[in-house]
Amino acid sequence: MAQNNQAAEQDLNQLLKVRRDKLKDLQEHGKDPFQITKYDVTSHSQEIKDNYGSMEGKEVTVAGRMMFKRVMGKASFCNVQDLQGNIQAYVARDSIGEESYKDFKKYDVGDILGIKGEVFKTKTGEISVHAHEVTLLSKSLQILPEKFHGLTDTDIRYRQRYVDLIMNNEVKDTFIKRSKVISSIRKYLDGQGFMEVETPMLVSNAGGAAARPFETHFNALDEDLKLRISLELYLKRLIVGGMERVYEIGRVFRNEGLDTRHNPEFTLMELYQAYTDYHGMMDLTENLYRYVAKEVTGSEILTYGEHKMDLSKPFERITMVDAVKKYANIDFNEIHTTEEAKKLADEHHIEYEERHKKGDILSMFFEQYAEEHLIQPTFVMDHPIEISPLTKKKPDNPEYVERFEFFMNGWEMANAYSELNDPIDQQERFAAQEVLLAAGDEEANHTDEDFLNALRIGMPPTGGIGFGIDRMVMMMTDSAAIRDVLLFPAMKTLGGKDQ
């Protein structure tokens, strides 16, 4: 086995040497492709195929990576891949000239070519370009994965996304759809009178979520700073300032684990709307998801794995207490103390910490028994106050808050509140978070004095929501893992650097 590997490596090294020798020969003859600075492309592959009727016989210039070449004496065929797909080119010695044809025969799969010629159909009916001119625009000095087996090693795919995009067309389609998801969100919100804004990523106090932040040091001011874990507190300052509808789509950073749905940096969209509440946020979420699904997939029925989720029907709305009652047959309205809740957790083998209260344990029961059943679009409302430090209490039941989480496919897709705008209440909740911090909870919030000052200035009744863009893209593209929808996901470095 070791001898076979060694022989294969020697063969590869020889192939790489041949490519470098070809480049050297081109350079010595004044044909260095890396000296070319531009190439005027008039058409793309799919555009030509879609409009063959009007483009037949017309001259076009296309450019892309040569993925296949078949030399047949005085005429050859090659396949060029561009942004839209691929198109065949017919390259004949009598059409491009003897010297150019001699050069073309030496070009390698992976080289980037520019081809000028007429659109026509071959005898087999394939729409092609009859080349009059072939230009080598870039020489590939590396070997692409073998065509028929493609690039299947997931670790290499994520580390070398540029190769993944070349070899796997469905990957490119995923990221085109990701772009459409984000542009559709912007289009919808802009049409609803929202304004897109940008807020700081480096902050002295990373609040707005229960997460452990990344920390860094700002040398110029000799201050420790954190990367933001949320967009919330700055956006709410803007509501105080009179910007009634704002949103931001941006990266946030959480110093936590990696799995199929978590990456340490991810894309979050948060929006805040003055003079509405969490019911208004539910309506907005329902309408936004339908709009984006239709724009991106052409349907209000999403297929993810074995599940089909129907966005055309009104989304279910259920309280967290009722969800636990429905799926665990336990009624937390009958549980009145933390001690009773802990006893119940013990009976059901649910682990908790000494600091946890009744509301925390309700949330644990929900996660254990209810989440996996929430396949169809569902709003889970009215969370316990213990797990919602920035949310308005329900006036008729102050143990709970006006909050919902949006679920599909058993996943949390969004989190929304009737925002807490009482500065005295907010100060008390920050104080409770400080107690948790002192007790060792690294995800608890520090008191944000400037945010408290903003609330004292006065914030109107406000609804707010946060969407995980990456999970939304996973759902819209039927992608199994978050790494499949991140162009360059976090990876453990090899040998001191990413490979």
N, C-alpha and C positions, 0 to 999 in steps of 0.2 A: 504493500500500500504506500509506504514512504517513497519507494522508487517511482511508483506511478505519479505521485504528487510532484516529485522532483522533476520528472520528465515533462509533466504538464506545465510546470512553472518555466522550464527552459524553453518550451515551445511558445509560451505566451511572451516571454522576453524577446524571442526572435521576431515574433509578429510585431511587437512594439518597436523594435529596432528598424524593421522594414518601413514602418510608417514614418519614423523620424528621418530615415534615409530618403524617402520620397519627398518629404518637406525640404530637406537640404538640397536635393536636386532641383526642385522648383525654384528655390531661392537663388541658386547659382545661375539659373537661366532667366532671372528677372521676373519670375512669376509667383512671387511670395504672396500667398492669399491674405496674410495678415497686414499687408500694406493697403488692402482695399478698405475704404472708409464708409462706403454707402452702396446701396443697390436699390433701384427704384422698382418696387413691387406694385403691379397693377391689379392683381387678382389673387384670390385664395382658392384652395381646392374645392371646397363644398360650394362656393359661389359659382364656380365654373360648371360643376355638375348640375346645380339647381337651375342654371340659366343657359343650358346647352343650346336650346333652340335659338336664342338670340346671339350666342357667342360662337357658334360653329363657324370656322374659317377665319375668325378674327385673331389678331396677334395679342398675346398676353405675356406678361412676365410673372413668374412664380418663384418663390424661394423657400427652401426648407432643408431638412436633413435627409440625406439619401439613406433609405432603410433597406433597399434591395437593388441588385444590379444583375442583369443577365446579358453577357456579351455574346453576340452571334456573328462573328466575322465583321462584315462592313456595317452592321446595324446592331443596335442594342436597345434594351429597355431598362429603365430604372424607375424606382418609386420614391417620390419625394413627400415627406411629411411636414405639414405646416400647422398653424394654429387650429385650423378647422378640420383637419383630417389628412388624407393623402391623395395624391394623383399620380398617374403614370405618365412618364415621358418617353417618347420614341426618339432615340438619338442615332442618327445615321451619319456615316463619314461624308457622304456627298452633300449633306445639308449643313454641317458645321465646319467642314474643312479637315484635311488630313492631319494637320498638326494638332488641332483641338481634339480630334477624335482619338489620337494617340495618347494625349494627356488624359482624356476622359476614361480610357480603359484602365488607367492606373489609379483612378480615384477609389476610395474605400467606403464601405458602408459606415455611416456615421459622419462623413464629410458633409458640409453645408454648401449647397449649390444654388446658383441662380440660373433659371432656364427661361429663355425667350423663344416663343414659337407660336404656332397656330393651333387652335383647338380643333380636334377631330375625333372620330370614333374608329377604333380598330375593327378588324374583321370579326372579332368576337364580341363587338358591341361595347368595349370599354372606352369611356370618355378619357381622352389623353391630350397631351401637348406634343406636337411634332416640333422638335427643337431645331431652331436656326442658330442658336448660340447657347453655350454652356459655360458658366463662370464658376470657378472654385472660390467660394467666399470665406471658408474657414476649413482648415485641415484638422480632422479628429486624430489625436495621437493616442487615444485610449480605445480599447475594444469594448463594444457594447455587448450586453448579455446575448446568448444565443437566441435567435428570433423565436423559434417555436416553443421554447420553454420559458422565455421571457424572464422577467425579474420577479421571483416569487419569495425570496428570503425577506421576511418582513423587517428584520433588523436593518439589512442593507437598504431596503426600500425607504425607510424613514431617515436613515443617515444620508443617503444619496438620493434625495427627492428629485433632483434634476434628471437622474437616470430613470427613476420610477415614472416620471411624467412622459419621458420619451417612449418607454416600452409598454406602458399600460394606459390605453386610451381612456378607460373608465375612470382612472385617477384624475386625468385632466378634466373630465366631465364633472367630477365631484367638486373641483375647485372653481370651475365656471359657475356651478350652481351655488356654491358658497358666496361668490361675489353677487349673484342675483338675489340671494336671501338678504344680504345687507343693503343692497340698493333698493330692494322692495320695501324694507322696513323704513328706510329714509323717505322714500316716495310717499308711503302711507302717512307717516307722522307729519311730514311737511304739509301734506294736504289737510291735516287736522289742526294746523296752526301751531305746531310745535317748532321750536328753534333749537338747532343743534349747537352745542357748546363744547368747550374743552376745559378740563380742570386738571390740577397738578397730579403727577404720578409720584413724585417725591414729596413726602409729607412728614411732619414732625409727629403726628398722631394718626395712626392708621385705624380708623374706626368705620362703623357702618355695617359690620358683619362680624360673625363669630369665626375668626380664623387667625392663624399665627402668621405674622408678617415676615418678610425678608427685611433685614437691616443692613444699612450701609453707613458710611461716614463722609460728610461733606467737608473736604479739607479747607476750602476757602474760609468757611465760617467756624471751623472746628466744632461741628455739630453732628450728632447722630441723627440720621433720618431713616425713614422706612419707605418701602414701596407700597403703594395703596392696595388695600384689599377690597375696596368698594368705591363706588362713585358718589355715594349718598350724601355725605355731609356737606360737600361743596355745592352740589346741585340744589340742596334745600336752602343754602345761603342765598342762591339766586332767586328762589321763590320769595324769600324775605325781601330781596331787592326789587321785587315787582315784575320779574320775568315770569309770567303766569304759566307758561308751558315750555319746558326745557327737556332735552334729552342728550345723552352722550353715549357713543359707541366706542369703547376703548379697552385696552389691556388692563387687567388687574392681576395681582400676584399673591399667591398664598403658599406659605412654606409648609406644604403638606405632602401626602403620598401621591404616587402615580398609580393609576389603574385605568380601566377601559373608559371611564367617564371623567377622569381628573388629570389635569396637567397643571404644573405650578404657575404658569402664566396662561391666561385664557381671556376670551373676549366677552365682555359684559355690556349689555345695553340697559341703562336705567333712564326712566323718565319720571317727571313730576308735573302734576297738573293742579293748579290752585282751584279751590271752590268745588272739589269733588271728593269722593271717598272711595273705599275699596270696592264698592259695588260698581262705581264708574270705571275702576280699573279692570274689573271682570269684563264689562262690556267692551272696553277697548281691546283687551287681550283676545277675546273671542273674535272680534272683527279683524284684528291684525293678523292672527294666525290663519284665518280663512283667506285673507287677501294674499299673504305671502305664499301659502300653499298653492293657490291658483296661479300666481305669477311664475312660480319656480317649477312646479310639477304639472300644471295644467289641470289639476283636479283638487277637489276638496276631500278626497279619500286618500289617506296616506298609508302606504304599505311599509311596515318595518318588520323584517323577519317573517314570522308566521302570523303577525297581527295586522289587521286593517283597522285604521282609526278614522272615524267619520266626523269630519269637521263641519259638515253641512247642518247637522242637528244642533239644537241648543245644548251647550255644555252642562253636564251635571254639576250641581252645587250642593255640597254636604259639609256639615260641621265636623271638626276633628273628633268630638265626642261621639257623634252619630256614626262616623266611619269605624271607630273602635267598637262601638256597640254592634254594628252591622257585621263586621268581619271577625271580631274576637268574642262577641256575645258578652261583653263587659260594659256596664253602664257607669261611666265616671261621674254622672250626676249623683250617684249613690255613694261615691267615695268622698268623704268630707275632710280628711286629714292626710298629712304626709305619711304618718305612720300606717294608716290603712292602705295607702298606695304602695308603700314599700313591702308590706306584707303580701299584697297581691302580686307584686313583681317577684318576690321570692317563690311564691306558689307556681309562677309561670316561667321560672328560671331566666328572668330578665335581669341582667347585671346593671347595677347603678352604683354611684358614689355617695358617700355620707352627705355631701353638700346638696344633693339633688332633692327637689321638692315634688309635691304632687303633680304640678304641671310638667316638670321634666319627665316624670314617669309616664304620664299620659302620652307624651310625645314618643317615648320609647315603645309603648304598646302600639301606637299608630305605625311606627316604622316596622315593627316586627310582624304585625298581623294584617295591616290594611294596604300598604304601599303597592305591593306586588299585584294587587287586584285592580288597580286603577289604570286600566289599559285605555279605555275611551277617555276623551278630554274631560277632565274633572277639576273643579275648584274645591279644595279642602279649606274650609273657613274657620275662623274663630279659634285661634291658637291660645294656649295658656300664656299668661303674662310673663312667667319665668323665662321663657325662651324668646321673648319679643321685646327687647329693651327700648326700641325706638317707635313703638306703635301705640295708637290711641286705645284706651280701655273701652270696652263695650259699656255704655251708660247703664244698661239694665243688668249687667253681670260683670263687675270689675275684675273677677279672676281671669277673664278672657279678654282678648284684644281683637280689634277689627283688622284682621290679617287673613290672607289666603295664600296658599301655594297651589300652583297649577301643575297637574300631573297628566302625563300621557305615557303609555307603554310601561307603566309602573315607575316612571322617572319623574323627579321634580324638574319642571321646565321653567318655572318663574315663581317669584316671591313678591308679594305686594301688601301694602298697608294703607289704612287711613293713618296718615303720618301724625305722630305725636307733636303737637305745637304748644303744649303747656310747659313753659320753662321750669316751673317749680317741680312738676312731676318728672320732667327729664333729668333735672339735677339729682333728684332722689334715686332715679334708676341708674344714673352714672355712679352714684355712691355705692349702690348695691353691686355694680360691676367691679368697682375698685376692691370691694371685700372679696369677690371671687378671684381677682388677680392676686391679691395677697395670699389667698389660700392655694395658689399654684395653678389656676386656670389660665393657660397661656392664650386662650382664645377670647377672653373677656375684654371689654372695651375700657380704655382709659377715658377719664373725663376730658372733654374737649371744651375748654373755657370759652374760646371764641365762638364756637357753635352755640353754646348756651347764651352768649351775649346776643347773637343773631336772633335767637328765639325770644329774648326779652324785648328786642326791637319790635317783634310781632310778626308771626307767620300765619297766613290765612289757612283755613281748613284745606287740606291738600291730600291728594291720592298719589301714591308712588309705586313703581314696580321695577323689578330687575329681571331681565331675561338672560339666560346663558345662551349666547349665540352659537357656541360650538355644539351643544346638545341639539339645538334647533336644526342646525345643518345636518347633524347625524340623522335626525328624524326625516328630514326632507330628501336625503340621499341614500337611505337604508345602509348607513355605514356602521360597522360593528364596534368600532372603538374611536375614541376622541382623536387618537393619533392619525386616523384616516382622514380627518377633516382639518388638521393643522398642517400647513405646508412643511414646517420644520419643528416637530415636537421635541420636547425635552428628552435627551438621551444621556445615558451614562457615558462619560468620555472614555476613550480607549487610548492608552499610552500617553495620557496627558493632554490629548486634544481630540475633538470630534473627528471621526473617520467615516 
